[in-house]
Amino acid sequence: MMKGPIIVEHWLYLGVSAPERLIFEDFEQFTTWLDAHTYAGDAIDVWSWAAACQPGKKLADGKCPDDQGLIPQGGAY
């Protein structure tokens, strides 16, 4: 059973393009997607969001400016 969101990478067996990447927060939605969108030979890689998305592993972060180009200070984050 899932504990938190998962990141899924779907490689098509007969595909010649980059993999499809998805995020699921619900196990039933994930299994429904598997049944509807995967075929024999496809590769599925799954990661735990909680394990992969740690503050120390960020590539970048920042805040969005307001209409005047200023960055609001404070906030709930």
C-alpha positions as CSV (number, residue, x, y, z in Angstrom):
1,M,0.0,0.0,0.0
2,M,1.2,3.5,-0.8
3,K,2.3,5.9,2.0
4,G,2.0,9.3,0.4
5,P,2.4,10.4,-3.2
6,I,4.4,8.4,-5.7
7,I,6.3,9.5,-8.8
8,V,5.9,7.1,-11.8
9,E,8.0,6.9,-14.9
10,H,6.3,4.9,-17.7
11,W,8.6,3.6,-20.5
12,L,6.6,2.3,-23.5
13,Y,7.9,-1.0,-24.8
14,L,7.3,-0.1,-28.4
15,G,7.8,3.7,-27.9
16,V,10.6,5.7,-29.3
17,S,10.2,8.7,-27.1
18,A,11.0,9.9,-23.6
19,P,9.1,8.2,-20.8
20,E,5.8,9.6,-19.5
21,R,6.0,10.9,-15.9
22,L,3.1,11.0,-13.5
23,I,2.3,11.6,-9.8
24,F,-0.3,9.7,-8.0
25,E,-1.7,10.4,-4.5
26,D,-4.2,7.6,-4.4
27,F,-3.4,3.8,-4.8
28,E,-6.7,3.1,-6.5
29,Q,-6.1,5.8,-9.2
30,F,-2.6,4.3,-9.7
31,T,-3.9,0.8,-10.2
32,T,-6.7,2.0,-12.5
33,W,-4.1,3.9,-14.6
34,L,-1.9,0.8,-14.8
35,D,-4.8,-1.3,-16.0
36,A,-5.8,1.3,-18.7
37,H,-2.5,2.6,-19.9
38,T,0.2,-0.1,-19.7
39,Y,0.9,-3.0,-22.0
40,A,3.1,-6.1,-22.1
41,G,6.8,-5.1,-22.0
42,D,6.3,-1.6,-20.7
43,A,8.7,-0.6,-17.9
44,I,7.3,1.1,-14.8
45,D,9.6,2.8,-12.3
46,V,8.1,4.1,-9.0
47,W,9.6,6.4,-6.4
48,S,8.3,7.6,-3.1
49,W,7.7,11.4,-3.2
50,A,8.6,11.6,0.6
51,A,11.9,9.9,0.1
52,A,12.9,11.7,-3.1
53,C,11.7,15.2,-2.4
54,Q,13.8,16.2,0.6
55,P,14.7,19.8,1.3
56,G,18.4,19.0,0.9
57,K,17.9,17.5,-2.5
58,K,16.3,20.5,-4.2
59,L,17.7,21.7,-7.5
60,A,16.3,25.2,-7.0
61,D,13.8,27.2,-5.0
62,G,12.4,30.7,-5.0
63,K,9.3,32.9,-4.6
64,C,7.1,34.5,-7.3
65,P,7.2,38.3,-7.5
66,D,4.1,40.4,-7.3
67,D,2.8,42.7,-10.1
68,Q,5.5,45.3,-9.3
69,G,8.3,42.7,-9.4
70,L,8.8,42.7,-5.6
71,I,9.1,39.5,-3.6
72,P,6.6,39.4,-0.7
73,Q,8.3,38.7,2.7
74,G,7.0,36.1,5.1
75,G,4.0,33.8,4.3
76,A,3.0,30.4,5.6
77,Y,6.0,28.8,3.9
